[in-house]
Amino acid sequence: MSPAPDDGVAVVVCTRSPARFELLVGAVQSIHAQTSPAHEVVVVVDHNPALLARVSQLPGVSVVANRGRQGLSDSRNTGIAETTSALIAFLDDDAVADRDWLCHLAKAFEDPRTVAAGGEVLAQWEAKRPGWFPAEFDWVFGCSYRGLPRQRATIRNPIGANMAIRRAPVVALQGFRGDLGRAGTAPWGCEETELCVRLRAAHPDAQVVYEPLARVWHHVPVERMRWSYFWRRCWAEGRSKGRIARSISAPGWMSPERAHAARTLPLAVTDALRECCSSRSAVPLRRGGAVVAGLAVTTAGYVSERSRLRGSEGTPGHSGFDPRLAPLVAATSLADATTDDAHSVGHGPAAELTVVIPTRDRPTQLARCLESVSASGNTSVEVIVVHSGARVVLGDLRSVTDVAGGCRIRHIAEPRPGTSRARNRGLAEATGRLVAFIDDDVTVTPQWSRTIIGAFRDESELTCVTGCVRPADLTTAAQRWAARVGGYEYPRARARFDLQHHRVEHPVYPFLPGQMGSGANMAFDAARLRALGGFDEALGPGTFAGGAEELDCFLRVLFAGGRILHEPGAVVHHFAPTSNADARRRAYRNGVGLTAVATKWLLVRSTRRAALRLAVPGFARLVELLRRTVPEAPLGTRLLALVGAVVGPVQYVRGRRASEERGITPPVADRCRPL
């Protein structure tokens, strides 16, 4: 258990970019210069080992790595877990605090009703402030804007660059949502807005205080003074508000935005027109135009996100919290537990094989799959079920553990849909030396897990082992078609694949869908898969690309110098959909996935030459796959596969952009060996 909260104020600074190291040093120095000293100073480095080593040299601070998902929100959650103070202040790594900053923030908490507080954030311009930029939109830079109170007042939420929270109520609500806030260079936000709304909903008498005497200066670089950044940030703000609107039921929570748009912004336009007439300068007119454009772009972003999410199956409430930070929820300090302890508490000895099963709202298939895995009685197996796009509350699901047939079964919720995201989540949670991935619509044979483990023991240099996928039923035409074109054409005997000694004599090797194995039955050396970056979240079911994420992963294994073994003794049985409509959807996804993977490898500089060299034989291979059929193949499957192949490149680019907006860089081959 964590120690009882100490008196005083802890300060957490989150950082991610080596380019801002000098600014970080200035921020830390301003904290040490406070007239009211901080009880603790914690710097959280967001998934950057090189920067972590450099920041660790700073005196007078505790430096830790973000233990949750990449992004500002889980960096802050990690900082909360690392501190013991009753009050926790947050300062951006590119901000400098006034000497009395902490003193004034702490005074806001003298009222026991105060759960959060914030102060004034003044812009520290790297160059002259653009004349066209309206002061009403200084929130774009994370600064105080015209329209905020000029003296102490209660507000909905503070600005994240300068805020403080009361520890106990925030920990009780599981901290910041991990799917909100800036991640990488994507300008998302509103994580502090969502948290404060939840705090007020949980504690109706609570208040959030704005204390303008608690001042900080926020650095504004030249690249953020451009129109392109202005509209991108407005668009992201609108989308962020649209994203949290789905999970917030508190009435009137957007009243500050409505008041700002109805009163402050019209006055800004009027003042700009008046100044334009009196000065006969175009600059005020441009400033008034920026007000109108900023409001329009922000509104469009909000409407766009609400429309995109309408009808989707997301988790209401606090869906973005990362269960890897569950010790925070349980009031257990992450600093008090080793990595091994965090994984193994409540789950017995470490597993040799972790089986990851992504699923989404298919309880019947999942139960059948789990029953078959548990029937093996293999006590060295751990099962992780990742509920993709889960509709459950994570606080209830984060520690659910069942033991069946000797297998430990853990259920984890991943709020964002997508098979690749779910697999990466399972990989992050896995404790086994080996990690296997199966679909929720398969059943495994009793010896399946022991066969997988034995294959890795026989050949220590293996990175991946794939098994055989056999159809469980061939009653309908759709099922027979799926068995024929499902890519299950691998050899009947053990076969090895690499780029040195075990090559297949084929003009497009290794770009061979289904030749090396299937995503429904594959296992990896966990450490090597993590080193490869896991699965590309722009590929696979639940994305624009729709599939082929396992082919991309197999290719990266080979191009990194690894070896894949196909083990026909590791058998699973696949229950294919029975309807013709399902077959048509699968045909379309197959076509999209194949050309999406090809597009990815064409976009990567190190693999572009090889991909171009294989373009012509690869197209011939695609035509060969599309021609396969059975006498009663569902009508339209071949045409839909061709349509999918045509749109695949566009769909991959869309998915990749969506991933990059969340700060996720697609994994690529470390190097390209001659083919």
KEROMAR-900417 format. One record per residue (C-alpha): y, x, z. Coordinates in pm, 1 decimal. Layout:
! KEROMAR-900417
Y, X, Z .
...
This chain:
! KEROMAR-900417
0.0, 0.0, 0.0 .
354.2, 114.6, -63.2 .
574.4, 203.8, 234.0 .
820.0, -50.7, 368.2 .
1152.9, -59.8, 181.6 .
1405.0, 191.9, 311.7 .
1772.9, 128.2, 371.0 .
2011.7, 267.4, 114.3 .
2034.3, 251.0, -261.6 .
1801.9, 417.0, -510.9 .
1931.1, 501.7, -857.2 .
1705.9, 487.0, -1164.3 .
1804.6, 647.9, -1494.7 .
1584.9, 584.9, -1800.4 .
1589.4, 825.3, -2093.3 .
1399.3, 867.8, -2417.8 .
1582.4, 1099.2, -2660.9 .
1624.3, 1479.2, -2638.9 .
1950.4, 1437.2, -2832.3 .
2101.6, 1273.9, -2522.5 .
1995.0, 1541.5, -2275.4 .
2349.2, 1670.0, -2215.4 .
2467.3, 1314.4, -2156.1 .
2178.6, 1267.2, -1912.1 .
2290.0, 1576.2, -1721.0 .
2639.2, 1424.4, -1691.5 .
2495.4, 1097.4, -1564.7 .
2286.5, 1272.9, -1297.5 .
2583.4, 1485.3, -1188.1 .
2796.8, 1172.1, -1145.6 .
2525.6, 1022.6, -922.0 .
2515.9, 1333.0, -701.8 .
2897.9, 1319.6, -673.0 .
2904.6, 970.1, -518.4 .
3108.6, 917.4, -201.2 .
2816.8, 702.8, -81.7 .
2511.3, 919.3, -161.4 .
2206.8, 768.4, -328.6 .
1896.3, 747.0, -111.9 .
1674.1, 831.1, -412.2 .
1740.7, 940.1, -770.2 .
1459.2, 879.1, -1021.1 .
1467.4, 970.2, -1391.0 .
1207.0, 790.9, -1604.7 .
1119.1, 952.0, -1939.4 .
994.5, 706.2, -2200.5 .
682.0, 848.7, -2371.0 .
823.9, 1190.0, -2463.5 .
622.5, 1476.8, -2306.1 .
857.2, 1750.5, -2434.5 .
1159.9, 1577.4, -2286.8 .
967.9, 1512.8, -1964.5 .
909.2, 1885.7, -1920.7 .
1276.1, 1960.3, -1984.7 .
1410.8, 1691.2, -1752.7 .
1174.8, 1808.4, -1476.9 .
1395.9, 2116.5, -1442.6 .
1692.4, 1909.1, -1321.8 .
1762.3, 1959.6, -949.3 .
1779.8, 1679.0, -696.3 .
1589.0, 1414.8, -893.7 .
1235.2, 1278.7, -913.8 .
1114.0, 1278.9, -1274.8 .
829.5, 1051.9, -1387.6 .
688.3, 928.4, -1718.3 .
698.3, 564.0, -1818.1 .
355.6, 427.5, -1724.4 .
390.3, 103.9, -1920.6 .
449.4, 27.8, -2284.6 .
722.2, 212.6, -2470.2 .
1067.4, 69.7, -2411.4 .
1348.7, 30.7, -2162.5 .
1198.2, -260.2, -1969.4 .
877.1, -91.2, -1858.8 .
1070.6, 231.0, -1799.2 .
1275.5, 35.7, -1547.3 .
959.8, -121.5, -1404.0 .
816.3, 227.7, -1355.9 .
1138.7, 332.3, -1180.5 .
1113.8, 33.0, -947.7 .
755.1, 125.3, -863.9 .
857.1, 485.8, -788.2 .
1127.8, 393.5, -537.9 .
1112.5, 261.1, -182.9 .
1475.6, 151.4, -127.5 .
1566.8, -211.0, -72.6 .
1841.1, -186.6, -337.5 .
1790.4, -24.8, -677.9 .
2077.0, 61.1, -913.7 .
2037.5, 136.8, -1283.7 .
2262.8, 370.2, -1481.1 .
2220.4, 443.1, -1851.0 .
2150.1, 803.2, -1947.6 .
2468.5, 810.7, -2159.6 .
2697.0, 675.6, -1887.5 .
2903.8, 846.6, -1613.5 .
2967.5, 667.5, -1284.1 .
3293.2, 657.0, -1090.7 .
3277.9, 834.1, -751.8 .
3286.2, 502.1, -561.5 .
3041.6, 325.2, -792.6 .
2747.3, 296.3, -550.6 .
2972.3, 205.6, -260.6 .
3116.9, -95.6, -443.1 .
2777.7, -205.9, -576.6 .
2624.3, -193.8, -230.0 .
2907.2, -409.2, -87.4 .
2812.3, -686.6, -329.0 .
2476.8, -711.3, -148.1 .
2631.6, -768.3, 194.8 .
2589.7, -1136.9, 113.9 .
2213.6, -1197.3, 156.8 .
2220.0, -1445.9, -132.0 .
2295.5, -1168.4, -381.4 .
1987.6, -1072.7, -581.8 .
2163.1, -869.0, -852.3 .
2504.8, -720.7, -916.0 .
2688.7, -535.3, -1186.2 .
3017.4, -363.8, -1249.0 .
3263.5, -283.4, -1523.0 .
3142.3, -71.6, -1813.8 .
3427.7, 108.2, -1992.1 .
3385.0, 258.8, -2337.7 .
3410.4, 635.3, -2364.3 .
3475.3, 676.2, -2736.2 .
3347.7, 984.3, -2913.8 .
3622.1, 927.3, -3171.9 .
3917.0, 692.1, -3202.6 .
3827.5, 326.5, -3152.9 .
3806.0, 146.1, -3490.6 .
4106.2, -81.3, -3540.4 .
3890.3, -355.7, -3687.6 .
3655.5, -377.2, -3389.4 .
3728.3, -680.3, -3163.8 .
3732.6, -627.5, -2787.6 .
3545.5, -957.5, -2751.4 .
3241.3, -782.9, -2899.9 .
3236.3, -469.1, -2684.6 .
2899.0, -592.5, -2557.5 .
2765.8, -451.6, -2884.9 .
2810.6, -104.8, -2728.7 .
2679.5, -216.1, -2389.0 .
3034.8, -230.2, -2248.3 .
3243.3, -490.8, -2069.8 .
3414.4, -721.8, -2316.7 .
3720.0, -944.7, -2323.2 .
3623.7, -1272.0, -2159.4 .
3458.7, -1130.9, -1847.3 .
3620.6, -1195.3, -1507.5 .
3887.2, -945.7, -1396.1 .
3795.8, -969.5, -1027.9 .
3481.1, -1021.9, -823.2 .
3297.2, -1333.9, -936.5 .
2950.5, -1479.8, -974.4 .
2800.2, -1444.4, -1323.0 .
2471.0, -1514.2, -1494.3 .
2370.0, -1150.6, -1548.7 .
2520.4, -801.2, -1535.9 .
2531.6, -545.2, -1817.3 .
2221.4, -325.9, -1807.3 .
2415.2, 2.3, -1822.1 .
2562.7, -70.1, -1478.6 .
2365.4, -297.1, -1250.6 .
2172.1, -314.9, -925.4 .
1895.1, -542.6, -798.1 .
1745.8, -640.8, -466.0 .
1394.5, -501.3, -469.7 .
1188.8, -773.3, -298.7 .
1263.6, -1076.1, -521.0 .
1240.4, -870.3, -839.8 .
900.2, -725.2, -747.2 .
778.9, -1074.6, -658.1 .
863.3, -1182.8, -1015.0 .
687.6, -879.6, -1171.9 .
1003.9, -702.0, -1284.1 .
1143.7, -688.9, -1635.7 .
957.7, -835.2, -1933.4 .
799.5, -551.9, -2127.9 .
836.9, -728.4, -2464.7 .
1214.8, -741.9, -2429.2 .
1475.8, -468.3, -2427.9 .
1538.0, -165.6, -2642.4 .
1228.2, 19.7, -2762.0 .
1290.9, 336.1, -2961.2 .
1583.0, 280.9, -3197.4 .
1533.3, -97.3, -3228.9 .
1851.5, -257.0, -3080.8 .
1679.8, -538.3, -2889.0 .
1821.8, -653.5, -2557.5 .
1852.7, -940.7, -2308.6 .
1588.1, -813.5, -2065.1 .
1839.5, -826.4, -1777.0 .
1949.3, -1175.9, -1887.4 .
1593.5, -1306.6, -1875.6 .
1525.8, -1145.5, -1536.6 .
1839.6, -1290.6, -1376.9 .
1763.3, -1638.6, -1511.2 .
1415.1, -1616.3, -1357.9 .
1561.8, -1495.9, -1030.1 .
1800.9, -1790.6, -1013.9 .
1520.1, -2032.2, -1103.5 .
1293.5, -1892.2, -828.9 .
1577.3, -1882.4, -573.1 .
1823.5, -2166.8, -640.6 .
2066.3, -2042.3, -373.4 .
2068.6, -1686.7, -513.0 .
2371.6, -1536.5, -684.6 .
2449.5, -1255.8, -927.8 .
2779.0, -1081.8, -856.4 .
3021.6, -905.9, -1091.4 .
3222.9, -636.1, -910.1 .
3471.1, -474.2, -1154.1 .
3554.5, -198.9, -902.4 .
3205.4, -53.1, -956.7 .
3297.5, 129.3, -1277.7 .
3105.7, 347.2, -1519.6 .
3206.3, 502.2, -1852.9 .
2961.1, 443.9, -2135.9 .
2946.3, 694.4, -2423.1 .
2999.0, 537.3, -2767.7 .
2893.5, 775.9, -3047.9 .
3052.4, 775.4, -3392.5 .
2744.2, 627.4, -3560.8 .
2785.0, 309.8, -3352.3 .
3143.2, 257.6, -3469.3 .
3032.6, 147.7, -3814.4 .
3002.4, -201.4, -3957.5 .
2631.0, -151.3, -4024.5 .
2559.2, -99.5, -3652.7 .
2784.3, -392.5, -3560.7 .
2593.1, -647.4, -3767.6 .
2249.9, -501.3, -3680.2 .
2329.9, -525.2, -3309.2 .
2465.0, -880.3, -3344.7 .
2152.4, -982.6, -3535.6 .
1925.0, -825.3, -3272.2 .
2119.4, -992.4, -2989.7 .
2076.4, -1331.3, -3152.7 .
1705.5, -1273.4, -3205.4 .
1666.5, -1151.7, -2845.8 .
1830.4, -1469.3, -2714.1 .
1607.0, -1674.9, -2942.8 .
1299.1, -1495.2, -2812.6 .
1369.9, -1563.8, -2446.4 .
1486.2, -1921.5, -2511.4 .
1122.0, -2021.0, -2566.2 .
1022.7, -1928.8, -2211.6 .
1333.8, -2041.9, -2020.4 .
1356.9, -2402.3, -1905.2 .
1662.5, -2365.4, -1677.4 .
1933.9, -2606.8, -1797.5 .
2259.6, -2452.7, -1913.7 .
2137.1, -2093.6, -1910.1 .
2329.4, -2024.1, -2232.4 .
2656.4, -2174.0, -2108.7 .
2828.6, -1830.0, -2095.4 .
2760.4, -1780.3, -2468.4 .
2882.4, -2129.5, -2550.4 .
3200.3, -2081.8, -2349.5 .
3262.7, -1743.8, -2511.2 .
3214.6, -1890.9, -2860.1 .
3418.5, -2204.9, -2789.4 .
3716.1, -2053.1, -2604.9 .
3739.0, -1674.1, -2620.7 .
3650.9, -1615.9, -2985.4 .
3885.9, -1881.2, -3135.1 .
4169.8, -1727.1, -2933.5 .
4077.0, -1385.7, -3072.0 .
4095.8, -1515.3, -3429.5 .
4428.3, -1687.1, -3359.8 .
4575.1, -1372.0, -3205.1 .
4453.9, -1165.8, -3501.6 .
4623.3, -1401.2, -3751.3 .
4945.2, -1401.0, -3549.1 .
4945.4, -1020.2, -3530.7 .
4874.0, -996.3, -3903.5 .
5175.4, -1211.6, -3984.8 .
5408.4, -1021.6, -3753.1 .
5294.4, -668.2, -3841.5 .
5212.9, -728.0, -4208.8 .
4903.2, -512.5, -4162.5 .
4552.4, -590.6, -4282.8 .
4388.1, -437.1, -3975.5 .
4428.9, -747.8, -3752.0 .
4292.2, -961.3, -4035.6 .
3983.0, -740.1, -4054.3 .
3945.3, -771.5, -3677.0 .
3960.6, -1150.8, -3697.9 .
3707.5, -1142.1, -3980.0 .
3477.9, -928.2, -3764.6 .
3493.0, -1196.3, -3492.8 .
3387.7, -1467.9, -3737.0 .
3119.5, -1249.2, -3896.6 .
2983.0, -1133.7, -3561.3 .
2948.9, -1490.7, -3437.3 .
2784.0, -1598.4, -3763.0 .
2533.3, -1310.0, -3766.9 .
2444.4, -1354.8, -3398.6 .
2392.7, -1728.2, -3448.1 .
2182.9, -1665.1, -3757.7 .
1964.7, -1420.5, -3563.9 .
1914.8, -1676.7, -3287.6 .
1822.5, -1955.1, -3531.1 .
1593.7, -1720.1, -3726.3 .
1395.7, -1619.6, -3418.1 .
1369.6, -1975.4, -3287.4 .
1241.6, -2089.7, -3627.0 .
992.2, -1803.9, -3642.5 .
856.0, -1882.5, -3297.7 .
851.2, -2259.7, -3340.1 .
491.5, -2369.7, -3314.3 .
362.1, -2021.0, -3227.5 .
124.8, -1975.1, -2936.0 .
310.2, -1738.6, -2710.4 .
290.6, -1714.3, -2336.8 .
547.2, -1923.2, -2154.5 .
722.2, -1755.7, -1872.2 .
689.3, -1392.3, -1792.6 .
462.9, -1304.1, -2084.0 .
581.8, -953.7, -2152.3 .
483.4, -775.5, -1832.2 .
242.6, -490.1, -1892.1 .
-62.7, -507.9, -1660.7 .
-70.0, -127.5, -1655.0 .
214.5, -173.9, -1407.2 .
17.2, -422.5, -1198.9 .
49.2, -197.7, -890.4 .
417.1, -295.7, -890.9 .
324.4, -662.5, -869.1 .
80.7, -593.8, -589.1 .
352.6, -396.5, -406.2 .
150.2, -81.6, -448.4 .
346.0, 230.4, -535.6 .
231.8, 399.5, -854.1 .
322.3, 726.3, -690.2 .
52.2, 669.4, -431.5 .
-236.9, 638.0, -679.1 .
-397.2, 880.7, -916.4 .
-479.8, 780.3, -1270.7 .
-848.8, 754.3, -1185.7 .
-776.6, 531.8, -888.2 .
-557.1, 303.1, -1093.7 .
-839.2, 249.3, -1340.8 .
-1133.3, 224.0, -1108.4 .
-1012.2, 24.4, -806.7 .
-1230.6, -281.4, -780.3 .
-1445.2, -185.6, -1078.2 .
-1701.0, 55.2, -933.9 .
-1788.3, 393.0, -1082.3 .
-1635.3, 504.4, -1411.0 .
-1809.4, 367.2, -1720.0 .
-1956.2, 582.4, -1997.3 .
-1886.5, 320.7, -2264.9 .
-1600.9, 71.2, -2269.4 .
-1651.9, -226.0, -2501.5 .
-1325.0, -384.4, -2617.6 .
-1337.6, -743.0, -2748.6 .
-1012.8, -886.0, -2891.0 .
-1004.0, -1265.0, -2884.2 .
-764.6, -1552.3, -2925.3 .
-842.3, -1906.2, -2811.1 .
-1212.7, -1897.9, -2913.0 .
-1391.7, -1955.2, -2580.3 .
-1724.5, -2066.2, -2730.7 .
-1764.0, -1759.0, -2952.6 .
-1641.1, -1530.6, -2674.7 .
-1892.4, -1669.4, -2423.6 .
-2176.3, -1614.6, -2672.1 .
-2060.6, -1257.8, -2739.2 .
-2024.3, -1170.6, -2368.8 .
-2366.1, -1312.3, -2290.8 .
-2525.1, -1082.9, -2550.1 .
-2341.2, -774.0, -2420.6 .
-2431.7, -851.1, -2060.8 .
-2797.4, -909.0, -2152.5 .
-2845.8, -536.9, -2211.0 .
-2826.1, -472.2, -1835.7 .
-2660.5, -136.0, -1904.7 .
-2469.8, -45.9, -1586.8 .
-2278.3, 233.4, -1763.6 .
-2091.9, -20.6, -1977.3 .
-1752.8, -170.3, -1900.3 .
-1627.7, -469.2, -2102.5 .
-1257.0, -535.5, -2160.3 .
-1165.0, -871.3, -2313.5 .
-813.1, -860.9, -2456.5 .
-664.6, -1208.6, -2497.1 .
-430.8, -1164.2, -2793.2 .
-132.3, -1398.1, -2789.3 .
-265.0, -1519.6, -2454.8 .
-157.1, -1859.4, -2327.7 .
-229.9, -1769.3, -1965.7 .
2.1, -1634.3, -1699.4 .
-46.5, -1260.5, -1675.7 .
-2.3, -1258.3, -1302.4 .
-317.1, -1472.3, -1276.0 .
-514.3, -1275.8, -1534.5 .
-427.1, -913.2, -1470.9 .
-709.4, -846.7, -1222.0 .
-977.6, -1101.6, -1312.7 .
-1309.5, -916.3, -1303.2 .
-1658.9, -1055.1, -1345.1 .
-1989.6, -875.2, -1311.6 .
-2271.6, -1004.7, -1531.4 .
-2600.5, -834.4, -1600.3 .
-2467.9, -506.7, -1462.7 .
-2166.1, -500.8, -1700.1 .
-1819.2, -508.5, -1549.8 .
-1598.4, -752.7, -1742.0 .
-1220.0, -730.9, -1721.9 .
-979.5, -979.8, -1880.6 .
-640.5, -854.8, -1997.6 .
-362.3, -1051.3, -2167.2 .
-166.5, -907.4, -2459.8 .
119.4, -1151.9, -2526.1 .
185.9, -1038.3, -2882.5 .
-75.1, -1147.0, -3138.9 .
-263.0, -907.1, -3364.4 .
-607.9, -748.0, -3354.4 .
-472.2, -392.9, -3380.2 .
-235.8, -453.2, -3088.2 .
-524.1, -594.3, -2885.9 .
-746.6, -296.0, -2968.9 .
-473.9, -49.8, -2877.2 .
-425.5, -235.5, -2550.4 .
-797.2, -214.4, -2478.7 .
-794.9, 155.4, -2566.0 .
-512.0, 213.7, -2319.8 .
-702.7, 32.6, -2043.6 .
-1044.7, 185.7, -2116.8 .
-1202.3, 410.7, -1853.1 .
-1506.7, 514.0, -2054.9 .
-1549.8, 842.6, -2240.9 .
-1651.3, 629.4, -2538.2 .
-1485.0, 307.4, -2652.9 .
-1651.0, 51.7, -2882.5 .
-1484.8, -237.9, -3062.8 .
-1664.6, -557.5, -3160.4 .
-1534.7, -896.3, -3275.5 .
-1563.9, -1206.3, -3059.4 .
-1773.4, -1384.1, -3326.0 .
-2065.9, -1140.3, -3311.3 .
-2363.2, -1094.4, -3080.4 .
-2515.4, -754.6, -3005.4 .
-2881.9, -662.9, -2980.3 .
-3019.8, -556.9, -2637.5 .
-3034.3, -187.4, -2734.4 .
-2694.1, -180.7, -2904.8 .
-2495.5, -5.8, -2629.7 .
-2768.0, 250.2, -2555.6 .
-2795.9, 328.3, -2928.2 .
-2420.9, 391.1, -2951.6 .
-2422.1, 618.3, -2645.9 .
-2729.8, 802.6, -2771.1 .
-2569.0, 873.1, -3109.1 .
-2273.5, 1046.1, -2944.3 .
-2506.9, 1243.0, -2715.8 .
-2710.6, 1362.9, -3013.9 .
-2405.3, 1491.7, -3204.8 .
-2118.0, 1601.4, -2983.2 .
-1885.0, 1668.1, -3277.4 .
-1870.4, 1299.6, -3376.0 .
-1540.2, 1112.3, -3365.1 .
-1672.7, 772.4, -3471.2 .
-2003.4, 583.2, -3487.6 .
-2041.7, 261.8, -3684.5 .
-2329.7, 20.0, -3669.0 .
-2493.0, -242.8, -3886.0 .
-2344.3, -593.6, -3917.5 .
-2597.1, -855.4, -4022.8 .
-2527.2, -1221.8, -4098.1 .
-2637.8, -1455.2, -3819.2 .
-2661.5, -1755.4, -4050.8 .
-2679.6, -1805.5, -4429.3 .
-2681.9, -2183.3, -4441.4 .
-2361.9, -2248.1, -4636.6 .
-2224.2, -2100.3, -4957.4 .
-1928.9, -1964.0, -4763.8 .
-2159.4, -1772.1, -4531.0 .
-2361.4, -1630.9, -4820.0 .
-2043.2, -1525.3, -4994.4 .
-1915.6, -1357.5, -4674.6 .
-2242.6, -1165.2, -4642.1 .
-2211.9, -1047.2, -5003.0 .
-1846.5, -938.9, -5008.1 .
-1791.0, -870.9, -4638.4 .
-1811.9, -496.3, -4690.4 .
-2149.1, -457.8, -4515.5 .
-2295.2, -229.3, -4782.3 .
-2349.3, 85.8, -4579.7 .
-2676.5, 282.3, -4596.5 .
-2997.8, 164.3, -4435.3 .
-3059.4, 505.9, -4277.0 .
-2837.5, 731.6, -4069.2 .
-2550.8, 865.7, -4280.3 .
-2268.8, 1107.0, -4201.9 .
-1924.5, 1110.5, -4358.3 .
-1661.9, 1386.1, -4355.2 .
-1452.7, 1582.2, -4605.5 .
-1650.1, 1906.5, -4585.8 .
-2029.9, 1880.3, -4585.8 .
-2110.0, 1509.0, -4598.4 .
-1928.3, 1359.3, -4893.9 .
-2032.9, 1054.3, -5094.0 .
-2049.7, 1106.3, -5467.9 .
-1801.3, 841.3, -5568.6 .
-1473.7, 874.6, -5762.6 .
-1263.3, 716.3, -5487.1 .
-1433.1, 864.7, -5180.9 .
-1332.8, 830.4, -4898.7 .
-1123.6, 524.4, -4993.2 .
-1431.7, 302.2, -4984.7 .
-1399.7, -33.7, -4804.6 .
-1722.6, -113.8, -4621.7 .
-1896.5, 211.0, -4715.2 .
-1862.0, 375.2, -4373.8 .
-1877.9, 70.1, -4151.4 .
-1700.9, -240.9, -4029.2 .
-1437.3, -312.4, -3767.4 .
-1675.9, -566.1, -3614.9 .
-1904.2, -285.6, -3492.6 .
-1752.8, 59.3, -3438.8 .
-1718.2, 309.6, -3154.5 .
-1505.8, 618.8, -3098.4 .
-1465.4, 916.2, -2873.8 .
-1180.9, 767.0, -2669.0 .
-978.8, 1087.6, -2631.4 .
-995.9, 1162.9, -3004.8 .
-896.1, 810.0, -3100.6 .
-597.1, 826.6, -2868.2 .
-500.6, 1160.4, -3025.3 .
-508.2, 989.5, -3367.0 .
-266.9, 722.6, -3244.6 .
-511.7, 432.0, -3223.2 .
-485.4, 151.5, -3477.2 .
-188.5, 83.4, -3703.6 .
-25.0, -232.6, -3566.8 .
116.8, -312.0, -3911.8 .
-241.2, -372.8, -4032.6 .
-520.6, -605.8, -3927.3 .
-560.8, -978.2, -3853.0 .
-250.3, -1132.6, -3702.2 .
-13.9, -919.6, -3916.3 .
144.0, -964.3, -4257.1 .
-119.3, -729.3, -4402.3 .
-407.2, -934.5, -4264.0 .
-681.4, -670.0, -4250.8 .
-817.2, -323.3, -4339.5 .
-701.7, -163.4, -4014.4 .
-1048.1, -12.5, -3963.3 .
-1044.7, 147.8, -4310.6 .
-710.9, 311.0, -4229.9 .
-851.5, 438.2, -3899.7 .
-1165.9, 575.7, -4066.6 .
-950.6, 758.5, -4322.6 .
-737.0, 916.9, -4051.1 .
-1053.4, 1033.8, -3874.0 .
-1172.9, 1208.9, -4189.3 .
-836.7, 1356.2, -4289.1 .
-797.2, 1496.8, -3937.6 .
-1123.8, 1686.5, -3984.1 .
-1345.5, 1443.0, -3793.0 .
-1690.1, 1305.7, -3872.9 .
-1820.7, 949.1, -3887.0 .
-2185.9, 859.3, -3831.1 .
-2335.5, 532.5, -3947.9 .
-2615.3, 435.2, -3706.8 .
-2817.9, 143.1, -3851.3 .
-2997.0, 96.2, -3518.4 .
-2676.1, -29.1, -3353.8 .
-2695.5, -388.6, -3479.3 .
-2467.0, -685.7, -3429.2 .
-2505.2, -1031.9, -3584.3 .
-2196.6, -1193.5, -3731.0 .
-2137.2, -1570.6, -3723.4 .
-1927.2, -1615.7, -4036.2 .
-1712.9, -1930.2, -4077.6 .
-1897.0, -2211.3, -4251.1 .
-1620.1, -2380.2, -4451.3 .
-1498.8, -2296.4, -4801.8 .
-1139.1, -2297.1, -4676.3 .
-1224.2, -2015.3, -4433.6 .
-1387.2, -1822.0, -4717.9 .
-1075.3, -1855.5, -4931.4 .
-853.5, -1734.0, -4647.5 .
-1080.7, -1435.8, -4598.5 .
-1077.3, -1355.1, -4970.2 .
-698.8, -1354.0, -4968.1 .
-684.2, -1130.6, -4657.5 .
-934.6, -888.6, -4811.4 .
-714.5, -846.7, -5117.8 .
-398.0, -803.5, -4911.0 .
-560.0, -553.2, -4677.1 .
-696.3, -324.8, -4950.5 .
-364.7, -275.1, -5128.4 .
-174.0, -266.9, -4797.3 .
-374.9, 39.2, -4689.4 .
-320.7, 199.1, -5029.3 .
54.2, 138.3, -4992.1 .
59.7, 300.1, -4651.2 .
-109.5, 613.8, -4779.8 .
126.6, 628.0, -5076.0 .
424.0, 614.5, -4838.5 .
299.9, 910.7, -4631.8 .
416.7, 1238.1, -4782.8 .
110.9, 1439.7, -4676.9 .
-133.8, 1192.8, -4837.4 .
73.1, 1071.1, -5131.9 .
-76.8, 1316.9, -5382.4 .
-434.0, 1221.2, -5294.5 .
-354.4, 850.3, -5304.9 .
-188.2, 880.9, -5645.8 .
-481.5, 1078.1, -5782.4 .
-716.0, 798.6, -5678.4 .
-496.4, 511.0, -5800.1 .
-682.2, 445.4, -6127.6 .
-1041.1, 469.8, -5996.3 .
-925.8, 279.1, -5688.8 .
-805.8, -10.5, -5902.8 .
-1143.0, -9.1, -6078.8 .
-1310.2, -23.6, -5736.8 .
-1094.1, -324.6, -5644.5 .
-1194.5, -507.4, -5963.4 .
-1558.9, -428.9, -5883.3 .
-1523.4, -585.9, -5538.4 .
-1352.3, -894.0, -5679.0 .
-1628.9, -951.6, -5935.4 .
-1898.4, -977.6, -5670.4 .
-2010.1, -1333.3, -5617.1 .
-2301.6, -1562.4, -5552.0 .
-2396.3, -1856.6, -5773.9 .
-2226.8, -2115.0, -5550.2 .
-1926.5, -1900.9, -5441.2 .
-1639.2, -2114.3, -5307.2 .
-1399.7, -2207.6, -5584.6 .
-1089.0, -1990.6, -5602.5 .
-1203.2, -1701.9, -5382.9 .
-1180.9, -1445.0, -5662.6 .
-834.0, -1561.1, -5770.3 .
-704.1, -1561.7, -5412.7 .
-836.2, -1210.4, -5357.6 .
-646.6, -1097.9, -5666.5 .
-328.4, -1270.9, -5547.9 .
-369.1, -1100.9, -5212.3 .
-404.7, -763.1, -5381.0 .
-79.2, -822.6, -5569.4 .
124.0, -911.0, -5257.1 .
-46.5, -653.3, -5030.0 .
217.2, -379.3, -5076.1 .
501.3, -616.8, -4989.2 .
314.7, -750.9, -4686.7 .
250.1, -401.1, -4552.4 .
617.7, -307.1, -4582.5 .
711.3, -627.4, -4395.0 .
461.7, -550.4, -4118.9 .
571.6, -190.3, -4091.9 .
935.8, -289.5, -4056.2 .
843.3, -539.1, -3785.7 .
657.0, -264.2, -3596.6 .
945.0, -19.2, -3631.4 .
1186.6, -281.7, -3497.0 .
978.9, -276.7, -3177.1 .
994.4, 102.3, -3169.8 .
632.9, 149.8, -3283.9 .
573.0, 434.8, -3529.2 .
264.9, 381.8, -3750.8 .
-4.1, 649.2, -3697.8 .
-65.4, 871.1, -4002.7 .
-308.1, 1149.5, -4095.9 .
-224.6, 1482.4, -3933.4 .
-299.2, 1665.8, -4254.0 .
-441.0, 1596.4, -4597.0 .
-741.0, 1803.0, -4698.4 .
-823.5, 1850.0, -5071.8 .
-1045.3, 1570.2, -5201.4 .
